[in-house]
Amino acid sequence: MKKSIRTKIAFLVIAFAMFVVATAWIICNYLVSGVFYVQLKHNLQITYDSCNQLFNSEDMIDKDTGALLGGIQNPVEAIVFIFDDKNERVYTTISNKSQMMQSMYNMIDSILETEETGQYIPGNYLIRKNHDDIINADYYDLIGTLDNGFTIILRSPIARIESTMKVVNHLFIYVSAGILIFGSVFILLVSNVFSTPLKRMAHAARQMSNLDFDVRIPVLTKDEIGELGIAMNVMSDRLQKTISELKSANIRLEKDIEQKKQIDEMRKEFLSHVSHELKTPIALIQGYAEGLKDNLFDDPESQQFYTDVIIDEAQKMNSMVKKLLELNELEFGNNPINIERFDVTAMISDIIASSSILANEVEAKIEFDEKPVYVWADEFMISEVFTNYFTNAIHYVTKGGTIRIWYSDENNNLRVNVFNEGEPIADEDIDKLFIKFYKADKARTREYGGNGIGLSIVAAVMKAHAKAYGVTNVENGVVFYFDLDVNLSVNSLEETLG
């Protein structure tokens, strides 16, 4: 396995980090704790010697506890309890009514009952760890006898020591982390001095292998590494000129091929859909024309019906061809967008008014009550979009149902929503509605003369405006929507005009 300079540096940093962590752990868990306990015992000895010295004075025997508090050295602020068993007098630093006082009396009683004090000669003592059941805590107790024969108990809580230990442990952790961070940064900075030039050359070589010759290696030294950098830069310059020419020619060729493929696919798709859409009306026109020619019906009403069918089918074909031409211009960008500011509310109101006859035929209730709103777009194209949505809503609304148009805000755009009450669109159809010539309900579409082009025109117009559009099922119906710019920014203008 290849071991790079970076790998070696990483190994060195990890080894250094492990050494720092191990050293800190040993210090915190062994040395520091031992030092604290030795210091505690030493401080208890100081307090014991101070009490011994104080009670060697005959005057102290007649004094109260206050003289004890001000007359001894007590570095760890240990609890002091001195008992004169002959006079049954107590000298202490704690309150007479506290649980600690009760605990001290229990300890004295235990010592006296077991004659444990007999093992201490005057001036002798023992330091040990005890658990106090009354207070439910652990202590270090110094138990002994003063030179005058008084029993002395010095008590220091272990919890205080442990809290101090935690502070020290945290301090060591912070120190260790600081050393680790400093050491890692220092090693990485030092290693970069040697590894950075090599990494730059390796990166440049990889880019050159991918035919990218724009990369240049900065030459900062005059040693062997600097000479290698100069040689690679010269090689890159010589190869770039040739490769760039080949790359440009290849890009042009790929674009031509891709454009040709797209045109061929669109031509095949167009011919397939057109032939399919024209097949039915041509067959109807041919059949009814032959019927008129052969005089199958002599009565004027039948002849009028045949004539109306032919005219109707011809109009449908004419409408489809016009829409196909319009869609073709939009898709190929031959129909430029004329961005202008207009009142979209007035436009919608005009379209609703002009389509009122169709809405009345299905007894649809039109709900539209919006204030004037000015937008930026191609008014003619947007009118085509809304007309397709509104006509579609009329054709699919439940008889006597509601068609509602309203505005909403969508990411600082004005969203125009067109709802029609009726059956929801099937899940398998909802994502395909805007595909050219797609019909979700072919029988009903044929009934009102639809050809599946209207929504594809909507898609082309909205893509040309770089705005969102779509359809969604809601309760009791369907909502079609499209977005418009209320405030035309520079970015949206650039997106719209390409």
Backbone torsions as a table, in degrees:
resi	resn	phi	psi	omega
1	MET	NA	133.6	-178.4
2	LYS	-70.7	131.8	177.6
3	LYS	-109.7	106.9	-178.8
4	SER	-82.5	172.0	176.4
5	ILE	-62.6	-39.2	179.4
6	ARG	-63.2	-37.5	178.2
7	THR	-64.4	-42.9	179.4
8	LYS	-64.5	-40.3	178.6
9	ILE	-63.4	-42.8	179.2
10	ALA	-61.3	-40.8	178.8
11	PHE	-62.9	-41.8	179.7
12	LEU	-64.1	-41.5	179.8
13	VAL	-65.5	-41.6	179.7
14	ILE	-64.5	-42.9	178.7
15	ALA	-62.0	-40.6	178.7
16	PHE	-65.8	-40.9	179.3
17	ALA	-63.9	-42.0	178.7
18	MET	-63.4	-38.2	178.5
19	PHE	-64.9	-43.2	-179.6
20	VAL	-64.8	-45.0	-178.7
21	VAL	-64.9	-42.9	-179.8
22	ALA	-64.4	-42.3	179.0
23	THR	-62.8	-44.4	179.5
24	ALA	-64.4	-37.9	-179.5
25	TRP	-65.9	-42.6	179.4
26	ILE	-64.0	-43.1	-179.2
27	ILE	-63.7	-44.5	-176.2
28	CYS	-70.7	-37.6	-172.1
29	ASN	-93.1	-16.5	-177.5
30	TYR	-121.9	-61.1	-172.1
31	LEU	-68.6	-49.7	-174.8
32	VAL	-65.5	-44.4	179.7
33	SER	-61.6	-41.1	178.2
34	GLY	-63.5	-40.9	179.2
35	VAL	-63.2	-40.4	-179.4
36	PHE	-63.7	-43.3	-178.1
37	TYR	-70.2	-36.2	175.8
38	VAL	-64.8	-41.8	179.3
39	GLN	-65.4	-36.8	178.5
40	LEU	-62.7	-46.4	179.0
41	LYS	-61.7	-39.5	178.9
42	HIS	-63.0	-42.7	179.9
43	ASN	-66.7	-36.7	176.1
44	LEU	-64.5	-36.5	177.4
45	GLN	-65.1	-38.6	178.0
46	ILE	-61.7	-44.5	179.5
47	THR	-63.8	-40.1	179.0
48	TYR	-62.5	-47.6	-179.3
49	ASP	-62.9	-37.1	180.0
50	SER	-66.4	-40.7	177.7
51	CYS	-65.9	-40.5	-179.6
52	ASN	-61.5	-43.3	-180.0
53	GLN	-66.1	-38.5	-178.8
54	LEU	-66.9	-41.7	-174.8
55	PHE	-84.8	-3.3	171.6
56	ASN	-72.8	-16.2	178.1
57	SER	-82.9	131.9	-179.0
58	GLU	-66.5	-26.0	-177.8
59	ASP	-67.7	-27.5	-175.0
60	MET	-67.4	-29.1	-175.4
61	ILE	-63.3	-31.2	-178.4
62	ASP	-91.9	-2.3	-177.7
63	LYS	-94.8	168.8	-177.3
64	ASP	-95.4	-173.5	-177.0
65	THR	-65.8	-26.8	179.8
66	GLY	-58.9	-36.7	176.5
67	ALA	-64.8	-30.8	178.1
68	LEU	-67.1	-43.9	-177.2
69	LEU	-63.0	-36.9	-177.3
70	GLY	-95.0	-2.4	-173.7
71	GLY	-111.7	1.1	-178.3
72	ILE	-121.0	159.0	172.2
73	GLN	-93.3	128.0	-177.8
74	ASN	-138.6	77.2	-173.0
75	PRO	-59.3	-36.0	-176.8
76	VAL	-100.6	9.8	-179.4
77	GLU	53.0	46.5	179.4
78	ALA	-70.9	155.5	174.4
79	ILE	-75.2	126.9	-178.7
80	VAL	-108.1	127.7	177.8
81	PHE	-137.0	111.9	-179.1
82	ILE	-118.7	128.0	-173.9
83	PHE	-120.0	123.8	174.3
84	ASP	-96.4	98.0	-173.9
85	ASP	-70.5	-21.5	179.0
86	LYS	-73.8	-48.1	-178.9
87	ASN	-94.8	-0.3	-178.3
88	GLU	50.1	51.4	179.9
89	ARG	-119.5	143.3	-176.0
90	VAL	-119.2	135.2	172.0
91	TYR	-117.7	120.3	-174.8
92	THR	-150.3	164.4	178.9
93	THR	-104.7	10.0	-177.4
94	ILE	-119.3	165.3	-178.2
95	SER	-73.6	145.0	-178.3
96	ASN	-67.9	-22.5	-175.3
97	LYS	-100.4	5.8	-176.9
98	SER	-83.6	161.8	175.5
99	GLN	-65.0	-31.0	179.4
100	MET	-63.9	-37.9	177.6
101	MET	-63.0	-42.3	177.2
102	GLN	-61.7	-39.8	178.8
103	SER	-64.0	-40.0	179.5
104	MET	-65.1	-42.4	177.6
105	TYR	-61.7	-41.0	178.2
106	ASN	-62.1	-39.5	-179.9
107	MET	-67.2	-41.0	178.1
108	ILE	-62.6	-43.3	178.7
109	ASP	-61.0	-41.1	179.6
110	SER	-64.3	-40.8	-180.0
111	ILE	-66.1	-43.0	-177.8
112	LEU	-69.7	-38.5	-178.5
113	GLU	-66.5	-38.7	-178.3
114	THR	-90.8	2.0	-179.0
115	GLU	54.3	36.4	-178.9
116	GLU	-67.3	-24.5	-179.2
117	THR	-70.4	-14.7	179.1
118	GLY	-65.6	-19.6	-179.9
119	GLN	-81.5	-11.5	179.1
120	TYR	-102.2	121.2	169.7
121	ILE	-83.4	158.2	179.3
122	PRO	-51.8	133.4	-178.6
123	GLY	88.6	5.2	-179.2
124	ASN	-110.7	151.1	-179.9
125	TYR	-156.0	168.4	-179.8
126	LEU	-136.9	134.1	176.7
127	ILE	-108.6	125.2	-178.2
128	ARG	-148.0	165.2	179.4
129	LYS	-94.9	129.0	-178.6
130	ASN	-128.0	154.5	172.3
131	HIS	-112.1	122.3	-179.7
132	ASP	-91.0	113.7	-178.0
133	ASP	-71.2	-29.6	-178.5
134	ILE	-68.6	-46.2	-178.2
135	ILE	-91.7	-16.5	-178.3
136	ASN	58.9	57.5	179.5
137	ALA	-150.5	160.1	179.8
138	ASP	-101.3	142.7	-178.1
139	TYR	-139.9	158.2	164.4
140	TYR	-100.1	119.9	-177.6
141	ASP	-112.5	133.4	169.2
142	LEU	-102.0	116.9	-178.6
143	ILE	-118.1	126.7	-178.4
144	GLY	-169.1	-166.3	-177.5
145	THR	-129.2	132.8	175.8
146	LEU	-74.7	170.6	-179.7
147	ASP	-62.8	-25.8	-179.3
148	ASN	-89.9	2.8	176.2
149	GLY	96.2	-3.9	178.5
150	PHE	-72.0	142.7	175.7
151	THR	-83.4	133.2	-178.8
152	ILE	-123.3	137.4	173.7
153	ILE	-128.5	122.1	173.9
154	LEU	-112.0	127.1	-174.6
155	ARG	-125.3	130.3	176.2
156	SER	-127.7	125.3	-177.3
157	PRO	-68.9	136.3	178.4
158	ILE	-69.6	-29.0	-179.2
159	ALA	-59.3	-35.4	178.4
160	ARG	-64.5	-40.2	178.9
161	ILE	-66.6	-41.9	-178.2
162	GLU	-65.2	-38.3	177.6
163	SER	-63.7	-39.7	177.0
164	THR	-64.4	-37.9	178.6
165	MET	-63.5	-38.7	179.2
166	LYS	-62.8	-41.0	178.4
167	VAL	-61.2	-44.0	-179.6
168	VAL	-65.1	-40.9	179.3
169	ASN	-62.3	-42.5	177.4
170	HIS	-62.8	-39.3	178.4
171	LEU	-61.3	-42.9	178.6
172	PHE	-65.1	-36.6	178.9
173	ILE	-63.7	-44.5	179.4
174	TYR	-63.9	-41.5	179.3
175	VAL	-64.0	-43.6	-179.7
176	SER	-63.4	-42.3	179.3
177	ALA	-63.6	-40.3	178.4
178	GLY	-62.9	-43.9	178.3
179	ILE	-63.1	-41.6	-179.5
180	LEU	-62.5	-45.8	-179.4
181	ILE	-65.8	-44.8	179.9
182	PHE	-61.5	-45.5	-179.2
183	GLY	-63.6	-41.5	-179.0
184	SER	-64.4	-46.0	-179.9
185	VAL	-62.9	-41.0	-179.0
186	PHE	-63.3	-45.4	-178.7
187	ILE	-65.7	-41.2	-179.9
188	LEU	-65.3	-38.7	178.1
189	LEU	-65.2	-42.8	179.8
190	VAL	-65.2	-41.2	-177.7
191	SER	-67.9	-31.8	-179.3
192	ASN	-64.1	-28.1	179.6
193	VAL	-58.9	-35.6	-177.4
194	PHE	-95.9	-33.7	-173.0
195	SER	-88.3	-24.6	-175.6
196	THR	-59.9	-48.7	178.9
197	PRO	-59.9	-38.8	179.7
198	LEU	-68.1	-38.8	179.0
199	LYS	-66.2	-37.7	177.6
200	ARG	-62.4	-41.9	180.0
201	MET	-67.9	-39.6	178.1
202	ALA	-63.7	-41.2	178.3
203	HIS	-64.9	-42.4	178.8
204	ALA	-63.7	-39.8	179.1
205	ALA	-64.0	-39.5	178.2
206	ARG	-65.2	-39.3	178.2
207	GLN	-66.5	-38.8	177.6
208	MET	-65.0	-35.6	179.0
209	SER	-66.5	-22.1	175.8
210	ASN	-95.5	17.0	177.4
211	LEU	64.9	30.5	174.7
212	ASP	-107.9	106.3	-173.9
213	PHE	-109.7	16.8	176.7
214	ASP	-79.5	-16.6	-177.1
215	VAL	-69.9	143.8	176.0
216	ARG	-131.3	142.6	-179.5
217	ILE	-98.9	118.9	177.4
218	PRO	-69.3	129.0	-179.7
219	VAL	-100.4	110.4	-175.9
220	LEU	-111.1	-11.0	-178.0
221	THR	-129.8	164.6	179.4
222	LYS	-109.2	20.0	178.7
223	ASP	-91.2	-164.3	-177.8
224	GLU	-61.5	-35.9	179.1
225	ILE	-65.5	-39.5	177.8
226	GLY	-64.0	-41.0	178.8
227	GLU	-64.2	-39.9	178.4
228	LEU	-63.8	-39.5	177.9
229	GLY	-62.6	-42.3	178.8
230	ILE	-62.3	-43.0	-179.4
231	ALA	-63.2	-40.6	-179.8
232	MET	-68.6	-35.8	177.3
233	ASN	-65.3	-40.9	178.4
234	VAL	-64.3	-43.2	178.7
235	MET	-61.8	-39.6	-179.8
236	SER	-65.2	-40.3	179.6
237	ASP	-62.9	-41.9	-176.7
238	ARG	-71.0	-35.9	-179.5
239	LEU	-77.7	-30.8	-175.7
240	GLN	-62.3	-40.2	-177.3
241	LYS	-61.0	-45.2	-178.5
242	THR	-72.2	-45.5	-176.3
243	ILE	-67.0	-36.1	-179.2
244	SER	-63.4	-38.1	178.0
245	GLU	-65.2	-43.9	178.4
246	LEU	-65.2	-38.2	-179.2
247	LYS	-65.7	-41.5	179.9
248	SER	-64.0	-42.7	179.0
249	ALA	-65.0	-37.8	-179.1
250	ASN	-67.8	-39.3	179.1
251	ILE	-63.9	-43.9	178.7
252	ARG	-61.6	-41.0	-179.3
253	LEU	-65.8	-42.7	179.5
254	GLU	-63.3	-40.6	178.8
255	LYS	-63.7	-41.7	179.7
256	ASP	-63.5	-43.8	-179.4
257	ILE	-64.7	-43.9	-179.1
258	GLU	-64.7	-40.6	178.7
259	GLN	-65.0	-39.9	179.1
260	LYS	-64.3	-41.2	178.4
261	LYS	-62.4	-43.5	-179.9
262	GLN	-62.8	-42.4	179.8
263	ILE	-64.0	-43.1	179.3
264	ASP	-63.1	-42.9	179.4
265	GLU	-64.6	-43.1	179.2
266	MET	-65.4	-37.1	179.4
267	ARG	-65.8	-44.1	179.3
268	LYS	-64.0	-43.5	180.0
269	GLU	-65.1	-41.3	-179.7
270	PHE	-62.3	-48.8	-179.1
271	LEU	-63.2	-38.6	-179.3
272	SER	-64.9	-47.1	-178.2
273	HIS	-69.6	-41.2	-179.1
274	VAL	-64.0	-44.8	179.5
275	SER	-61.8	-36.6	179.0
276	HIS	-69.2	-42.1	-176.9
277	GLU	-72.5	-33.2	-177.7
278	LEU	-83.2	-16.6	-175.5
279	LYS	-60.3	-46.5	-176.7
280	THR	-67.9	-52.0	-179.5
281	PRO	-63.6	-34.7	178.4
282	ILE	-64.8	-41.5	179.2
283	ALA	-63.7	-40.8	178.5
284	LEU	-64.4	-45.8	-180.0
285	ILE	-61.1	-43.9	-179.0
286	GLN	-62.9	-44.5	-177.7
287	GLY	-64.8	-47.2	-178.8
288	TYR	-69.8	-33.9	176.4
289	ALA	-64.6	-41.3	178.1
290	GLU	-65.1	-36.0	177.2
291	GLY	-63.6	-40.5	177.0
292	LEU	-65.5	-39.6	-178.5
293	LYS	-64.2	-38.8	-176.9
294	ASP	-85.7	2.7	179.0
295	ASN	52.0	49.0	-179.5
296	LEU	-65.7	-29.1	179.8
297	PHE	-126.6	131.1	-179.9
298	ASP	-92.6	-22.9	-176.2
299	ASP	-73.8	145.6	-177.8
300	PRO	-63.2	-32.4	-176.9
301	GLU	-63.9	-43.4	179.3
302	SER	-66.6	-40.9	177.8
303	GLN	-63.1	-39.4	177.8
304	GLN	-64.2	-39.3	179.0
305	PHE	-63.4	-44.2	178.5
306	TYR	-61.0	-42.7	-179.4
307	THR	-64.3	-42.7	179.7
308	ASP	-62.4	-40.4	178.6
309	VAL	-62.2	-45.0	-179.5
310	ILE	-61.9	-45.2	-179.9
311	ILE	-63.3	-43.7	-178.2
312	ASP	-62.0	-46.1	-179.7
313	GLU	-66.2	-36.1	177.5
314	ALA	-65.0	-41.2	177.4
315	GLN	-63.2	-39.7	178.3
316	LYS	-61.9	-43.7	178.7
317	MET	-64.0	-41.1	179.7
318	ASN	-63.0	-43.5	178.6
319	SER	-62.4	-41.0	-178.7
320	MET	-66.2	-41.8	-180.0
321	VAL	-63.7	-40.5	178.4
322	LYS	-63.0	-43.7	179.9
323	LYS	-66.2	-36.3	177.6
324	LEU	-64.8	-41.1	177.8
325	LEU	-64.2	-41.1	179.2
326	GLU	-64.8	-43.6	179.3
327	LEU	-64.9	-39.2	179.7
328	ASN	-62.3	-40.8	178.2
329	GLU	-65.4	-39.4	178.8
330	LEU	-65.8	-45.1	-176.3
331	GLU	-67.5	-33.3	-179.1
332	PHE	-93.6	2.4	176.7
333	GLY	72.7	21.3	-179.7
334	ASN	-85.7	-8.3	-179.1
335	ASN	-108.9	96.5	-174.7
336	PRO	-65.6	149.9	179.8
337	ILE	-88.9	132.6	178.7
338	ASN	-109.1	94.8	-177.6
339	ILE	-76.3	125.0	179.1
340	GLU	-146.6	164.6	179.6
341	ARG	-98.4	125.8	-178.4
342	PHE	-147.7	164.5	-179.9
343	ASP	-87.0	106.9	-177.2
344	VAL	-69.7	-28.9	179.3
345	THR	-65.5	-41.8	178.8
346	ALA	-65.4	-40.3	179.3
347	MET	-60.9	-46.7	-178.6
348	ILE	-65.0	-40.4	179.7
349	SER	-61.6	-40.8	178.9
350	ASP	-63.3	-42.8	-178.9
351	ILE	-66.5	-40.3	178.3
352	ILE	-62.1	-42.6	-179.4
353	ALA	-64.1	-42.4	-178.3
354	SER	-71.0	-21.4	-179.3
355	SER	-102.4	13.9	-176.0
356	SER	-63.4	-31.9	-179.6
357	ILE	-62.7	-44.4	179.0
358	LEU	-64.1	-40.1	179.6
359	ALA	-66.5	-36.9	179.8
360	ASN	-67.6	-30.2	179.9
361	GLU	-62.3	-33.0	178.9
362	VAL	-102.5	9.3	177.9
363	GLU	56.9	36.9	-178.5
364	ALA	-78.8	144.0	176.6
365	LYS	-99.0	119.4	-177.0
366	ILE	-96.6	125.1	177.3
367	GLU	-117.5	113.6	177.9
368	PHE	-153.0	111.7	-177.7
369	ASP	-142.5	75.9	-179.3
370	GLU	-120.7	148.5	178.0
371	LYS	-75.4	161.2	177.8
372	PRO	-58.6	132.8	178.2
373	VAL	-134.1	127.7	179.9
374	TYR	-96.3	132.6	-178.6
375	VAL	-127.6	168.2	177.5
376	TRP	-112.6	116.3	179.3
377	ALA	-175.6	-179.4	173.4
378	ASP	-84.7	108.1	-172.0
379	GLU	-61.1	-40.5	-178.3
380	PHE	-64.0	-45.8	-179.4
381	MET	-65.0	-41.8	-178.9
382	ILE	-67.0	-34.0	175.6
383	SER	-63.8	-35.4	175.6
384	GLU	-63.2	-41.4	179.8
385	VAL	-62.1	-51.5	-177.4
386	PHE	-65.6	-39.0	179.4
387	THR	-59.3	-43.6	178.1
388	ASN	-61.9	-44.7	178.6
389	TYR	-61.9	-47.5	-175.0
390	PHE	-67.8	-42.9	177.7
391	THR	-62.6	-42.0	178.0
392	ASN	-60.5	-41.6	179.2
393	ALA	-63.3	-40.0	179.0
394	ILE	-63.3	-41.7	-176.6
395	HIS	-69.8	-28.4	-173.6
396	TYR	-109.6	-1.3	179.4
397	VAL	-71.8	145.8	174.9
398	THR	-64.0	141.2	-178.5
399	LYS	-58.3	126.5	-176.2
400	GLY	79.9	5.2	-178.7
401	GLY	-81.3	-173.4	-174.1
402	THR	-112.0	138.2	169.1
403	ILE	-116.4	120.9	-175.8
404	ARG	-121.9	133.2	176.9
405	ILE	-119.3	130.2	178.1
406	TRP	-150.1	166.2	179.8
407	TYR	-106.2	154.7	172.0
408	SER	-148.9	161.9	179.3
409	ASP	-95.4	130.1	-179.6
410	GLU	-138.7	100.2	179.6
411	ASN	54.7	48.6	178.5
412	ASN	66.5	16.4	173.9
413	ASN	-111.0	154.7	173.3
414	LEU	-86.7	120.1	178.0
415	ARG	-101.5	124.4	177.0
416	VAL	-96.7	120.6	-178.3
417	ASN	-110.7	134.0	178.9
418	VAL	-123.6	111.3	-178.2
419	PHE	-107.7	136.2	170.5
420	ASN	-127.2	133.4	178.5
421	GLU	-73.6	131.1	-179.1
422	GLY	163.2	-164.0	-178.2
423	GLU	-71.9	142.9	176.9
424	PRO	-72.2	161.6	177.9
425	ILE	-84.4	136.8	-179.6
426	ALA	-60.9	146.2	-177.4
427	ASP	-59.2	-35.8	-178.2
428	GLU	-73.9	-13.5	-178.4
429	ASP	-101.6	-23.0	-168.4
430	ILE	-64.6	-30.8	179.8
431	ASP	-85.7	-2.6	-175.4
432	LYS	-114.7	-0.5	-172.7
433	LEU	-61.9	-31.2	-175.5
434	PHE	-91.1	6.9	176.2
435	ILE	-80.9	139.4	-176.8
436	LYS	-58.6	131.2	176.9
437	PHE	71.3	7.3	-179.9
438	TYR	-81.8	136.3	179.8
439	LYS	-130.6	119.9	179.6
440	ALA	-72.6	-44.4	179.0
441	ASP	-118.7	90.3	-171.7
442	LYS	-64.3	-38.3	-177.7
443	ALA	-65.1	-46.1	-177.6
444	ARG	-71.3	-36.5	177.9
445	THR	-62.0	-42.8	178.7
446	ARG	-64.1	-34.1	-176.8
447	GLU	-61.1	-41.8	-178.5
448	TYR	-101.3	9.2	172.4
449	GLY	88.3	16.8	178.5
450	GLY	-74.0	153.9	-179.5
451	ASN	-131.5	9.8	176.4
452	GLY	76.4	17.2	-178.2
453	ILE	-103.4	-27.4	-173.6
454	GLY	-55.8	-49.5	-178.1
455	LEU	-70.9	-27.2	175.9
456	SER	-70.2	-30.2	173.4
457	ILE	-66.9	-40.2	175.6
458	VAL	-56.9	-47.1	-179.1
459	ALA	-61.4	-42.4	-178.9
460	ALA	-66.0	-41.1	-179.9
461	VAL	-64.9	-46.5	-176.8
462	MET	-69.3	-33.8	174.6
463	LYS	-65.9	-37.6	177.5
464	ALA	-64.9	-30.4	177.2
465	HIS	-88.3	-5.4	-178.4
466	ALA	58.1	43.6	-179.2
467	LYS	-127.0	157.4	-176.7
468	ALA	-76.1	152.6	175.6
469	TYR	-155.6	166.0	178.2
470	GLY	163.3	-169.2	-177.4
471	VAL	-147.3	147.9	177.5
472	THR	-148.8	147.6	175.5
473	ASN	-82.4	138.1	175.3
474	VAL	-130.7	177.5	180.0
475	GLU	-64.2	126.2	176.6
476	ASN	70.9	14.6	178.8
477	GLY	172.3	-157.7	-174.4
478	VAL	-135.2	144.8	177.7
479	VAL	-122.3	122.7	169.2
480	PHE	-100.8	144.9	-176.4
481	TYR	-144.7	158.8	170.2
482	PHE	-153.6	153.8	-174.9
483	ASP	-106.4	150.9	177.7
484	LEU	-137.7	153.3	176.9
485	ASP	-79.0	128.3	172.4
486	VAL	-89.3	-44.3	176.0
487	ASN	-116.6	116.7	-175.8
488	LEU	-82.2	110.6	177.5
489	SER	-91.7	169.7	178.8
490	VAL	-63.5	-41.5	-177.6
491	ASN	-65.3	-43.7	-179.0
492	SER	-67.2	-34.1	176.7
493	LEU	-63.6	-42.8	179.2
494	GLU	-64.3	-41.0	180.0
495	GLU	-64.9	-40.0	-176.8
496	THR	-68.6	-42.3	-176.9
497	LEU	-87.5	-0.6	177.4
498	GLY	77.2	NA	NA
